Amino acid sequence: MGEIHASGARAGLLRPVGAGALLILALLVPAQQAAAHVRADPGSVPTRGGWGTATFHVPTESRTASTTRLEFTFTGATEFTSLRTQPVPGWTAQIARAESGTVQRVVWKADDPAQALGPDEFGAFTISAGPWPEAESVSIPVAQHYSDGAIVEWNERALDEHAELAHPAPVVHLGAADGADEHGSAVADTEHAAHAEGDDGTVTATGISVASLLIAIAALGYAAVVHRRLRSN
């Protein structure tokens, strides 16, 4: 009977540990999802009304398919009169223009399947364009094509800063012309690129990850106390 009671007590004490593990998983899933959006590098800030570069970081969300094609659409204030693309190894870029000469679309396509962005990979795609509009920021819709035929449209625009969107369009923030050279801002350095996937979401994702780590440490500590108590009994 003593063994039966001990087993029951052990199961009862370890049950909160299991609940804590489930909580950790529940917190980590949104953190991973928040980092999976197509985002504009916060370090590349084109000049309002002028020329400048913008870098977009594109992660592959699928666990089984690769990103093979990207379509950036420019309408309204972002119909640039001039646009160039920075070469991406293994990818070819094509620029589509209207009859007026303004840029309407840029399409990047992997030259072969081996050059596509596989699961758990991301790519950086940079444009140098202008003139950028006289605004604080602009949204640029992106269509992400996968090797299995799926297409994800990153084209949602938030009505307010607190809105949470499933497929937000990447937002390019623009800087004042004061002190900027004729080419605007340069492409962000390596440090900015490493953190770019968290733009507009890094603070939240990082906070959740830290909280998850603290919970995990607390759960392990609790498990150790339970283990010692059981041994002493």
Secondary structure, 3 states (H helix, E strand, C coil): CHHHHHHHHHHHHHHHHHHHHHHHHHHHHHHHHHCCCCEECCCCCCECCCCEEEEEEEECCCCCCCEEEEEEECCHHHCCCEEEECCCCCEEEEEEECCCCCEEEEEEEECCHHHCECCCCEEEEEEEEECCCCCCEEECCEEEEECCCCEEEECECCCCCCCCCCCECCEEECECCCCCCCCCCCCCCHHHHHHHHHCCCHHHHHHHHHHHHHHHHHHHHHHHHHHHHHHHC
